[in-house]
């Protein structure tokens, strides 16, 4: 492989947290822990929440309630990604990311060891 991939890191964010901000932050940290290894392999890591959270902060309550910004942002982002790394753990959003990736014919990796280096 000689071209870097844009790899979406998908896994639990809100799932299983009951809305607890500390557990959500822990899940985001877990997602982010995969970013540096992907970078070391020569690729560009991406996490949907990195894009969605600033959008949510910019919306008023009515706009935020009209749709799930997290899912919609990930769906749009996947139109630009080349692959998905699906981390373990229950997550409807991450499962949807995998479904979209497969529909697009993108590789879905289940571990960092599966990702080829550039």
Buried (B, 14 or more C-beta within 10 A) or exposed (E): EEEBBBBBBBBBBBBEBEEEEEBBEEBBEBBBEBBEBBEEBBBEBBBBBBBBBEBEEEEEEEEBEEEEBBBBBBBEBBEEBBBBBBBEEEBEBBEBBBEBBEEEEBBBBEEBEEBEEE
